[in-house]
Amino acid sequence: MDFTLSPEQELIRETARSFCDAEIAPHAAEWDRSETIDRGIVAKLASVGFLAAALPEEHGGMGLGVLDYTLVVEELGRADSNVRGIVSVSNGLYGKSVARWGTDGQRARLLPALAAGTELGCYALTEPGAGSDPAGLQTSATRDGDGWRLSGQKIFITLGSWASSALVFARTGEAGARGITCFVVATDADGFEARPIKGKLGLRAQDTAELYLDGVAVGPDDVLGEVGGGFKVAMSALDHGRISLGAGCVGIAQGCLDASVAYTKERTQFGRSVASFQLVQELLADIAVETEAARLLVRRAAATADRGDRHTVEASYAKYFASEVAVRAANAAVQAHGGYGYVDEYPVGKYLRDARVTTLYEGTSQIQKLLIGRALTGENAFA
Ligand SMILES: Cc1cc2nc3c(=O)[nH]c(=O)nc-3n(C[C@H](O)[C@H](O)[C@H](O)COP(=O)(O)OP(=O)(O)OC[C@H]3O[C@@H](n4cnc5c(N)ncnc54)[C@H](O)[C@@H]3O)c2cc1C
C-alpha cells in the first residue's frame, strides 16, 4: 500500500497542525493542572469542522474519508488527548454510529447540531460489571406502550456530563449479545443523572462520568438500528473508534519524539548536548521507529476501511500496537528529559499519564490480542 499523502491530505494535516498549535497546545498544561478544559474549545473545534469531520455532508458534516480523518486525529492527539477525546467520541463513536445505523429522520434530527458543535454525544456501553465483556451488560429496557423505560448504571463514560445525547446500550431480550438494543437518550430526560468521576491518572481535564438511569422513557424513534441489534452497533463503532484512537496514540508518540529531540539537543551534560550520547540517541531512535510503524498500521486500517472492506482485525492491530507504542514512547521521553520530565514544565509527563488509558479503553490490549488470535486461528478464546 502506498501511504504517500496527496496535496489535499497534506493540507488537511497542516490545517489541523496549525489549529492545534494555536488553540490547543498552549493551554493543555493549564487545563491538565486545573482539571478542566475551557468549554469554548468546543465552538472552536466546530469552527474548523473537526466536530463534523467524519459526518456526512448532507447533514452538515465534512464527509472526510477514514484516512483523512486520522490525519486530523493524530494532530489532536499530539496537542492534547483531552481534546482529542471530545472529537473521537462525539464525532466518532456517537456521530458515525448515528450516520451508519440511523434512519433518515434520526440523522436529520441528531447530526446537524453535532456537526455545528451546539450539541455533543457520548457512547455508553461500559457498566460496573461489564467492561471487556459488554455482552454481559445489565442495563434494562422494558416495554412501556410503544416505547421503553431504561434503568441501570454506566461507568467511565467520556463526555457523560457534557453530552446532550447518549447512545445507551440496554438489554431488551435474551442474555448475551443478541438481547441488546442501542437507544438514543436525551441526557436531560427525567431519571437520567451523570456524576463526574474525579481522581484519574491522566485525561484529567476530560469529562468522564458515571451515568444513572432510573426509568428513563424513550420512544420508538429512539432505537438506533434494530431491536436486538445493539451489539452490532456497538462493535461497528469500535471498529472505527479503534482506528481513530490509534491515530491519537501516534500523535502522542510523535509529540514525545518532537519534545525529546528538542530537549536533548538543548540540554548539556559533560560539556556536550545529551543528544550526542549514543544511549540517548537509542531512546530517540526507538521512539521514532515505533511511531512510524504505528502510523503505518493506522493508515493500513484506515485504507482498508476506506475501501469499504471489513477492518475489525486491522483496527485491532493498529489500536493494540499504537497504544502500547504511545505508552513506551512517553516513558522513554520522560527518561530522555531526566528529572525535568517528571515535572509539568515539559509536556512528556502528561503524555505518559494520558497515554496510559489507551491500552485500556476501547478494548484492552489483552482483548485486542484475543481478537487477532481469533482471526489467525479461528479459535474463540473469549468463550
Ligand atoms: C478514562 C476512561 C474513559 C472511558 N470512556 C468510555 C466511554 O466513553 N464509553 C464506554 O462505554 N466505556 C468507556 N471506558 C471504559 C473502558 O472501555 C473499559 O474500562 C475497558 O473496556 C475495560 O473494562 P474494565 O475496566 O471493566 O476492565 P476488565 O474488563 O475488568 O478487565 C480487567 C483486566 O482483565 C483483563 N481481561 C478481561 N477479560 C479478559 C479475557 N477474556 N482474557 C484476558 N484478559 C482479560 C483485561 O485486559 C484487564 O487487564 C472508559 C474507560 C476509561 C478509564
The ligand as an ORCA input file, in Angstrom:
! r2SCAN-3c Opt
* xyz 0 1
  C     -10.897      7.344     31.049
  C     -11.806      6.284     30.506
  C     -12.739      6.621     29.524
  C     -13.624      5.649     29.035
  N     -14.586      6.018     28.119
  C     -15.571      5.122     27.809
  C     -16.700      5.539     27.023
  O     -16.767      6.689     26.546
  N     -17.705      4.644     26.789
  C     -17.660      3.370     27.283
  O     -18.609      2.618     27.054
  N     -16.589      2.942     28.032
  C     -15.556      3.790     28.319
  N     -14.497      3.389     29.084
  C     -14.480      2.019     29.610
  C     -13.413      1.133     29.010
  O     -13.742      0.811     27.673
  C     -13.274     -0.116     29.921
  O     -12.652      0.334     31.117
  C     -12.475     -1.209     29.253
  O     -13.226     -1.804     28.217
  C     -12.041     -2.314     30.224
  O     -13.107     -2.754     31.016
  P     -12.926     -2.835     32.604
  O     -12.401     -1.539     33.069
  O     -14.210     -3.316     33.186
  O     -11.787     -3.918     32.820
  P     -11.997     -5.519     32.929
  O     -12.792     -5.997     31.790
  O     -12.474     -5.834     34.289
  O     -10.502     -6.026     32.758
  C      -9.562     -6.180     33.850
  C      -8.334     -6.904     33.295
  O      -8.699     -8.229     32.869
  C      -8.313     -8.417     31.511
  N      -9.276     -9.287     30.847
  C     -10.634     -9.194     30.843
  N     -11.176    -10.178     30.116
  C     -10.125    -10.900     29.635
  C     -10.030    -12.060     28.806
  N     -11.112    -12.666     28.283
  N      -8.784    -12.545     28.529
  C      -7.674    -11.924     29.003
  N      -7.718    -10.837     29.801
  C      -8.930    -10.329     30.098
  C      -8.286     -7.010     30.900
  O      -7.465     -6.951     29.747
  C      -7.733     -6.197     32.064
  O      -6.337     -6.317     32.094
  C     -13.555      4.322     29.530
  C     -12.577      3.982     30.488
  C     -11.722      4.942     30.982
  C     -10.723      4.534     32.048
*
